[in-house]
Amino acid sequence: MAFQIPPTMFSTNTKSSKKEGPKMMSYDEILEKITAPTLTTENWDGILTFCDKINGDLEGAKTGLKSLKKRLNNRDPHVVLMAISVLDSCWSNCGDRFRKEVSSSQFINELKALATNSQRLVAEKTRVSIQKWVDNECKNEPSLSLIISLYRNLKEDGYSFEINEPGKKKPIDSKYANDPNYVATAQEEDEIAKAIAASLADAEKQEKLKKNTQSLYPSAGGPSNSNSATNLGPTQNAQNSSVERKVRALYDFEAAESNELSFVAGDLIVITDESNPHWWTGRIGTQQGLFPSSFVTADLDENKIANKTSGDASSKNAGEIDAQINEAILVKCLNVLHECDPTGERADPVELAQLEAASYAQGPLIDAQLASIDRQTNSLAQVDIAIRDVLALYDDAIQKGGGYYPPPQQVPQYPPNYPPQQHYAAPGAQNYAAAPQNYPAAPGAQNLAYAASPQVQNSNPQQQYYQQQQQQNWQPQQF
């Protein structure tokens, strides 16, 4: 009777095998397929398959993101762009578990590195994805606060969250093509309006400052002298016009206009009008003009002035020699500048000139320090890029190369009753008692034929022991 094999025993269901094919593939294999460098557009079928694999696995969010991190650190920018598309799709389709993994402290640094990447397209696409996440899913989910913090930090650092595509511009109407005043967008129009408003405000401030300066800066012998004199009362005007006194110059002053008086430190100046507290009128010989009142002193002792001038010069030189970066000096100089009167009605503090000189002396030192910091930052950035490249190469080597397994050791075979193998030292003659000298030999012992192998003097202790046991257990045959 012939035996028939049921047809269902060796039949295969091709349809079910096709369905289970992507599930049997690992996360890395799927990602290599959907982020291949040869792709020109996103493989959405493969991306959705990757999302389904994550949703069907309890540890899919963590495992899938771990595999995705490898592709995000790839040296090929095209692969990274494809991986960002996969990440954005997983964010939208893989639920809260995957989003929490993305917002974890372990992955947020990777996301920041992508958002500030040197490749413009990679950084812009990452920032656009972050902004979309913040506007949609992160609003009502406190567990995604790290994504919001990253978005705010990038915005404070001045990063843009729009993709700049120079090739895509709004077409300009042909009749306005040659018009320089044509504005294409409302944003550009607002920027121009703000610039015009700021320019007008600046012009008004300059005009007010100019008027105040003219009122506080009288001309020699001009009508402003009479106007300022009338404001001081008749007694003081008469005293200023009738009494002349001498003062001595403390510092050098060079005239910037034709109505000013030039002098050097130590010159005697005859005051003819001091109605204005900041600018006096005086003469030296036949020359007459205006000069600042803070540049002269009523003390006519020339030695004191010389000592003061030399002391100022020595202190200035000492300050230049001992110039160093000092934040306290800069802060103090700023505070003094804020307290100054921009209208000129109140005189500037005496220490302002020294603080300004000390602040200017720190300029080259600060520039050198900033250059050194920039060099260190650039070197650290290069080290970071090198480390990422090495890690990417290491990951590729681990994926492509197989593990090394040492060959199995051969275990020697022993007889069934053989004791366990141990490492013994070769027995010496001192370990055995000497045989009696006059002990009679067994009858016929010299004619006995042993069944043992003649290689008794083998150097292997294990074989010696085995042969000795055979000799001890051997008994001569009885005939």
C-alpha positions as CSV (number, residue, x, y, z in Angstrom):
1,M,0.0,0.0,0.0
2,A,1.5,3.3,-1.1
3,F,1.8,6.1,1.5
4,Q,0.6,9.5,0.4
5,I,2.1,12.7,2.0
6,P,-0.5,15.3,2.8
7,P,-0.1,18.4,0.6
8,T,-0.3,20.7,3.5
9,M,2.7,19.3,5.2
10,F,5.3,21.1,3.1
11,S,3.2,23.9,1.8
12,T,4.3,27.5,2.6
13,N,2.1,30.6,2.9
14,T,3.9,33.3,0.8
15,K,1.4,36.0,1.8
16,S,2.1,35.6,5.5
17,S,5.8,35.5,4.9
18,K,5.7,38.8,3.1
19,K,3.8,40.4,5.9
20,E,6.2,39.1,8.5
21,G,9.3,40.2,6.5
22,P,9.6,43.8,7.8
23,K,8.9,42.6,11.3
24,M,11.7,40.1,11.2
25,M,14.2,42.9,10.1
26,S,16.0,44.7,12.9
27,Y,15.7,48.5,13.5
28,D,19.1,49.1,12.1
29,E,18.4,47.2,8.9
30,I,15.1,49.2,8.3
31,L,16.9,52.5,9.0
32,E,19.7,51.7,6.6
33,K,17.1,51.1,3.9
34,I,15.0,54.2,4.5
35,T,17.9,56.6,5.1
36,A,20.2,55.3,2.3
37,P,22.5,57.9,0.7
38,T,21.1,57.1,-2.7
39,L,17.5,58.1,-1.9
40,T,16.3,61.3,-3.5
41,T,13.0,61.6,-1.5
42,E,11.7,60.1,1.7
43,N,10.6,56.5,1.6
44,W,7.3,56.9,3.4
45,D,6.4,53.2,3.2
46,G,9.6,52.3,5.0
47,I,9.1,55.1,7.5
48,L,5.6,54.0,8.4
49,T,6.9,50.4,8.7
50,F,9.5,51.6,11.1
51,C,6.8,53.4,13.1
52,D,4.7,50.3,13.2
53,K,7.6,48.3,14.4
54,I,8.1,50.7,17.3
55,N,4.4,50.7,18.2
56,G,4.4,46.9,18.2
57,D,7.2,46.5,20.7
58,L,7.2,47.3,24.4
59,E,10.8,48.5,24.3
60,G,10.4,49.9,20.7
61,A,10.6,53.6,21.7
62,K,13.9,53.2,23.4
63,T,15.4,50.7,20.9
64,G,14.2,52.5,17.9
65,L,15.5,55.9,19.1
66,K,18.9,54.2,19.9
67,S,19.2,53.0,16.3
68,L,18.0,56.3,15.0
69,K,20.7,58.1,17.0
70,K,23.4,56.2,15.0
71,R,22.0,57.6,11.7
72,L,21.7,61.1,13.1
73,N,25.4,61.0,13.8
74,N,26.4,59.9,10.3
75,R,29.0,61.9,8.5
76,D,26.8,62.1,5.3
77,P,24.5,65.2,5.6
78,H,22.0,63.5,3.3
79,V,21.7,60.5,5.6
80,V,21.2,62.9,8.5
81,L,18.4,64.8,6.7
82,M,16.6,61.5,6.0
83,A,17.0,60.5,9.6
84,I,15.5,63.8,10.8
85,S,12.4,63.1,8.6
86,V,12.1,59.6,10.3
87,L,12.4,61.2,13.7
88,D,9.7,63.7,12.9
89,S,7.4,61.0,11.6
90,C,8.0,58.9,14.7
91,W,7.3,61.9,16.9
92,S,3.9,62.2,15.2
93,N,2.9,58.5,15.0
94,C,4.6,56.7,17.9
95,G,2.7,58.3,20.8
96,D,3.7,59.7,24.2
97,R,6.3,57.0,25.0
98,F,8.5,57.9,22.1
99,R,8.1,61.6,22.7
100,K,9.2,61.2,26.3
101,E,12.3,59.4,25.1
102,V,13.1,62.2,22.7
103,S,12.6,64.8,25.6
104,S,14.9,62.8,27.9
105,S,18.2,64.3,29.1
106,Q,20.1,61.6,27.3
107,F,18.8,62.6,23.8
108,I,18.3,66.4,24.3
109,N,22.0,67.1,23.9
110,E,22.0,65.2,20.6
111,L,19.0,67.3,19.5
112,K,20.8,70.5,20.4
113,A,23.9,69.4,18.5
114,L,21.8,68.9,15.4
115,A,20.0,72.2,15.8
116,T,23.4,74.0,15.9
117,N,25.1,71.8,13.3
118,S,27.6,73.4,10.9
119,Q,25.6,72.0,8.0
120,R,23.0,74.7,7.4
121,L,20.3,72.4,6.0
122,V,20.6,69.9,8.9
123,A,20.4,72.7,11.5
124,E,17.5,74.4,9.8
125,K,15.4,71.3,9.4
126,T,16.0,70.3,13.0
127,R,15.0,73.7,14.3
128,V,11.8,73.7,12.2
129,S,10.9,70.3,13.6
130,I,11.5,71.5,17.2
131,Q,9.3,74.6,16.6
132,K,6.5,72.4,15.2
133,W,6.7,70.1,18.2
134,V,6.6,73.0,20.6
135,D,3.6,74.6,18.9
136,N,1.5,71.4,18.8
137,E,2.3,68.5,21.3
138,C,4.5,70.3,23.9
139,K,1.9,72.9,24.9
140,N,-0.2,70.7,27.2
141,E,2.4,68.1,28.2
142,P,4.6,69.0,31.2
143,S,6.9,65.9,30.6
144,L,8.2,67.5,27.4
145,S,9.5,70.6,29.1
146,L,13.1,70.0,28.0
147,I,12.0,70.4,24.4
148,I,10.5,73.8,25.3
149,S,13.6,74.8,27.2
150,L,15.8,73.9,24.2
151,Y,13.5,76.0,21.9
152,R,13.8,79.0,24.2
153,N,17.5,78.7,24.5
154,L,18.0,78.5,20.7
155,K,15.7,81.5,20.2
156,E,17.7,83.6,22.8
157,D,20.9,82.7,21.1
158,G,19.6,84.2,17.9
159,Y,18.9,81.1,15.8
160,S,16.2,81.3,13.1
161,F,13.4,78.8,12.9
162,E,12.7,79.2,9.2
163,I,14.2,77.5,6.2
164,N,16.0,80.1,4.1
165,E,15.6,79.2,0.5
166,P,17.3,81.9,-1.6
167,G,15.9,80.4,-4.9
168,K,12.3,80.8,-3.8
169,K,11.5,84.5,-3.8
170,K,8.3,86.3,-4.5
171,P,8.2,87.4,-8.2
172,I,8.4,91.1,-8.7
173,D,6.0,92.8,-11.1
174,S,7.8,93.9,-14.3
175,K,6.6,97.5,-14.0
176,Y,8.3,97.7,-10.5
177,A,11.5,95.8,-11.4
178,N,13.6,99.0,-11.8
179,D,11.9,101.0,-9.0
180,P,14.3,101.2,-6.0
181,N,11.5,102.2,-3.6
182,Y,9.3,99.1,-4.4
183,V,8.7,96.9,-1.3
184,A,7.9,93.3,-2.0
185,T,6.6,92.1,1.4
186,A,4.8,93.6,4.4
187,Q,7.6,92.6,6.7
188,E,10.1,94.6,4.6
189,E,7.7,97.6,4.7
190,D,7.5,97.4,8.5
191,E,11.3,97.3,8.8
192,I,11.7,100.3,6.6
193,A,9.0,102.2,8.6
194,K,10.8,101.4,11.9
195,A,14.2,102.5,10.4
196,I,12.6,105.9,9.3
197,A,11.1,106.4,12.8
198,A,14.4,105.7,14.5
199,S,16.2,108.1,12.1
200,L,13.7,110.9,12.8
201,A,14.0,110.4,16.6
202,D,17.7,110.5,16.4
203,A,17.6,113.7,14.3
204,E,15.3,115.4,16.9
205,K,17.7,114.5,19.7
206,Q,20.7,115.9,17.8
207,E,18.8,119.1,17.1
208,K,17.9,119.5,20.8
209,L,21.5,118.8,21.9
210,K,22.8,121.3,19.3
211,K,20.4,124.1,20.7
212,N,21.5,123.4,24.3
213,T,25.2,123.5,23.3
214,Q,24.7,126.8,21.5
215,S,23.0,128.4,24.6
216,L,25.8,127.1,26.9
217,Y,28.7,128.0,24.5
218,P,28.8,131.8,24.1
219,S,30.9,133.5,21.5
220,A,33.5,136.0,22.5
221,G,32.2,139.6,22.4
222,G,28.9,138.3,20.8
223,P,25.4,138.9,21.8
224,S,25.3,135.8,23.9
225,N,27.6,137.4,26.4
226,S,25.1,140.2,26.9
227,N,22.2,137.8,27.1
228,S,24.0,135.6,29.7
229,A,25.1,138.6,31.6
230,T,21.6,139.9,31.8
231,N,20.4,136.7,33.4
232,L,22.9,137.0,36.3
233,G,21.7,140.2,37.8
234,P,23.2,143.8,37.7
235,T,25.6,143.4,40.6
236,Q,27.3,140.3,39.3
237,N,27.4,141.7,35.7
238,A,29.1,144.8,36.9
239,Q,31.6,142.8,38.9
240,N,32.4,140.5,36.0
241,S,32.9,143.4,33.6
242,S,34.9,145.6,35.9
243,V,37.1,143.1,37.8
244,E,39.8,141.1,35.9
245,R,41.8,138.4,37.5
246,K,44.6,136.1,36.4
247,V,44.5,132.3,36.4
248,R,47.1,129.7,35.4
249,A,46.5,126.8,33.0
250,L,46.5,123.3,34.4
251,Y,46.4,121.4,31.1
252,D,47.1,122.1,27.4
253,F,44.1,123.3,25.4
254,E,44.0,123.5,21.6
255,A,41.3,125.6,20.0
256,A,38.9,123.7,17.8
257,E,37.1,126.9,16.5
258,S,38.1,130.4,15.7
259,N,36.6,131.9,18.8
260,E,38.5,129.7,21.2
261,L,41.8,130.4,23.0
262,S,44.7,128.0,22.8
263,F,47.3,127.7,25.6
264,V,49.6,125.2,27.3
265,A,50.0,124.1,30.9
266,G,51.5,126.9,33.0
267,D,50.4,129.9,30.9
268,L,48.9,132.9,32.7
269,I,45.4,133.9,31.4
270,V,43.6,137.1,32.1
271,I,39.9,136.5,32.7
272,T,37.7,139.0,31.0
273,D,34.3,137.3,31.3
274,E,33.3,134.4,33.6
275,S,29.5,134.8,33.4
276,N,29.2,131.2,32.0
277,P,30.3,128.6,34.6
278,H,31.8,126.2,32.0
279,W,33.3,128.5,29.4
280,W,35.2,131.6,30.3
281,T,36.6,134.4,28.1
282,G,40.2,135.4,28.6
283,R,43.2,136.7,26.8
284,I,46.9,135.9,26.6
285,G,48.7,139.0,25.2
286,T,46.7,140.0,22.1
287,Q,44.9,136.7,21.7
288,Q,41.4,136.4,23.2
289,G,38.8,133.7,23.1
290,L,36.8,131.0,25.0
291,F,38.3,128.2,27.0
292,P,36.9,125.6,29.5
293,S,37.0,126.7,33.0
294,S,38.0,123.3,34.3
295,F,41.4,123.7,32.6
296,V,42.6,126.6,34.8
297,T,43.2,127.3,38.5
298,A,43.3,130.4,40.6
299,D,46.5,129.2,42.3
300,L,49.3,131.0,40.5
301,D,52.1,129.0,42.1
302,E,53.9,127.5,39.0
303,N,55.8,124.9,41.1
304,K,52.6,123.3,42.4
305,I,51.2,123.2,38.9
306,A,54.4,121.6,37.6
307,N,54.3,119.0,40.4
308,K,50.6,118.3,39.7
309,T,51.2,118.0,36.0
310,S,54.2,115.7,36.4
311,G,52.2,113.7,39.0
312,D,49.3,113.3,36.5
313,A,51.7,112.3,33.8
314,S,53.5,109.7,36.0
315,S,50.2,108.3,37.2
316,K,49.0,108.1,33.6
317,N,52.2,106.3,32.5
318,A,52.0,104.0,35.5
319,G,48.4,103.2,34.5
320,E,49.5,102.5,31.0
321,I,52.3,100.2,32.2
322,D,50.1,98.4,34.7
323,A,47.2,98.0,32.3
324,Q,45.2,94.9,33.0
325,I,41.6,93.6,32.6
326,N,39.7,95.0,35.6
327,E,35.9,94.7,35.5
328,A,35.5,97.1,38.5
329,I,37.1,100.0,36.5
330,L,34.8,99.4,33.5
331,V,31.7,99.3,35.7
332,K,32.7,102.4,37.6
333,C,33.4,104.2,34.3
334,L,29.9,103.3,33.0
335,N,28.3,104.5,36.2
336,V,30.1,107.8,36.0
337,L,29.1,108.2,32.4
338,H,25.5,107.6,33.3
339,E,25.7,110.3,35.9
340,C,27.1,112.9,33.5
341,D,24.8,115.7,32.2
342,P,24.5,115.4,28.4
343,T,23.2,119.0,28.1
344,G,26.5,120.3,29.6
345,E,24.8,122.3,32.4
346,R,26.7,120.4,35.0
347,A,30.5,119.8,34.7
348,D,31.8,116.3,34.2
349,P,33.5,114.6,37.2
350,V,37.2,115.0,37.4
351,E,37.8,111.3,37.6
352,L,36.0,110.6,34.3
353,A,39.1,111.2,32.2
354,Q,41.2,108.8,34.3
355,L,38.6,106.1,34.2
356,E,38.2,106.5,30.4
357,A,42.0,106.2,29.9
358,A,42.1,103.1,32.1
359,S,39.1,101.6,30.3
360,Y,40.7,102.2,26.8
361,A,43.9,100.7,28.0
362,Q,42.1,97.4,28.6
363,G,40.9,97.2,25.0
364,P,43.9,95.3,23.5
365,L,44.0,92.9,26.4
366,I,40.3,92.2,26.1
367,D,40.6,91.6,22.3
368,A,43.5,89.2,22.9
369,Q,41.5,87.3,25.6
370,L,38.5,87.0,23.3
371,A,40.7,85.8,20.4
372,S,42.2,83.2,22.8
373,I,38.7,82.1,23.8
374,D,37.6,81.8,20.2
375,R,40.6,79.6,19.4
376,Q,39.8,77.4,22.3
377,T,36.2,77.2,21.3
378,N,37.1,76.3,17.7
379,S,39.6,73.6,18.9
380,L,36.9,72.1,21.2
381,A,34.5,72.1,18.3
382,Q,37.0,70.3,16.1
383,V,37.6,67.7,18.9
384,D,33.8,67.2,19.2
385,I,33.5,66.6,15.5
386,A,36.4,64.2,15.5
387,I,34.9,62.2,18.4
388,R,31.6,62.0,16.6
389,D,33.3,60.7,13.5
390,V,35.2,58.1,15.5
391,L,32.0,56.9,17.2
392,A,30.2,56.6,13.9
393,L,33.1,54.6,12.5
394,Y,33.0,52.4,15.6
395,D,29.3,51.8,15.2
396,D,29.7,50.9,11.6
397,A,32.5,48.5,12.4
398,I,30.4,46.8,15.2
399,Q,27.5,46.4,12.8
400,K,29.5,45.0,9.9
401,G,32.2,42.9,11.6
402,G,31.5,39.6,13.4
403,G,32.7,38.7,16.9
404,Y,35.8,36.5,17.5
405,Y,35.4,33.2,19.2
406,P,38.5,31.1,20.2
407,P,38.7,27.5,19.1
408,P,37.5,24.9,21.6
409,Q,40.2,23.1,23.5
410,Q,40.6,19.3,23.1
411,V,40.0,17.4,26.3
412,P,42.2,14.3,26.6
413,Q,40.5,10.9,27.0
414,Y,41.4,8.8,30.0
415,P,40.4,5.2,31.1
416,P,37.2,4.8,33.1
417,N,38.9,4.3,36.4
418,Y,41.6,6.9,35.9
419,P,41.8,9.5,38.7
420,P,41.1,13.2,37.9
421,Q,43.9,15.0,36.1
422,Q,46.3,16.9,38.3
423,H,49.6,18.6,37.8
424,Y,52.2,16.5,39.7
425,A,55.8,17.1,39.9
426,A,58.1,14.3,38.7
427,P,58.6,12.0,41.7
428,G,62.2,12.0,43.0
429,A,64.2,9.2,44.5
430,Q,64.0,10.7,47.9
431,N,60.3,10.1,48.1
432,Y,60.6,6.3,48.1
433,A,62.2,4.0,50.7
434,A,65.2,2.1,49.5
435,A,64.8,-1.6,48.8
436,P,66.6,-4.1,51.0
437,Q,69.9,-5.1,49.7
438,N,69.7,-8.9,50.4
439,Y,66.0,-9.4,49.6
440,P,65.6,-12.6,47.6
441,A,64.1,-12.3,44.2
442,A,60.8,-14.1,43.5
443,P,61.3,-17.4,41.8
444,G,61.1,-17.1,38.1
445,A,60.6,-13.3,38.3
446,Q,63.3,-12.7,35.9
447,N,61.6,-14.8,33.2
448,L,58.2,-13.2,33.5
449,A,56.7,-11.7,30.4
450,Y,54.8,-8.5,31.2
451,A,51.8,-7.4,29.2
452,A,52.7,-3.7,29.7
453,S,54.2,-1.6,27.0
454,P,58.0,-1.4,27.0
455,Q,57.8,2.4,27.1
456,V,57.8,2.5,30.9
457,Q,60.4,5.3,31.1
458,N,58.1,7.7,29.4
459,S,58.5,11.3,30.4
460,N,54.8,11.9,30.9
461,P,53.9,11.4,34.6
462,Q,50.3,10.4,33.7
463,Q,51.4,7.6,31.3
464,Q,54.0,6.4,33.9
465,Y,51.3,6.2,36.5
466,Y,49.0,4.3,34.1
467,Q,51.8,1.8,33.2
468,Q,52.7,1.3,36.8
469,Q,49.1,0.4,37.7
470,Q,49.1,-2.2,34.9
471,Q,52.3,-3.7,36.2
472,Q,51.0,-4.0,39.7
473,N,47.7,-5.6,38.7
474,W,49.4,-8.1,36.4
475,Q,49.7,-11.7,37.5
476,P,51.6,-14.4,35.8
477,Q,49.6,-17.1,34.1
478,Q,49.5,-20.5,35.7
479,F,50.4,-23.4,33.4
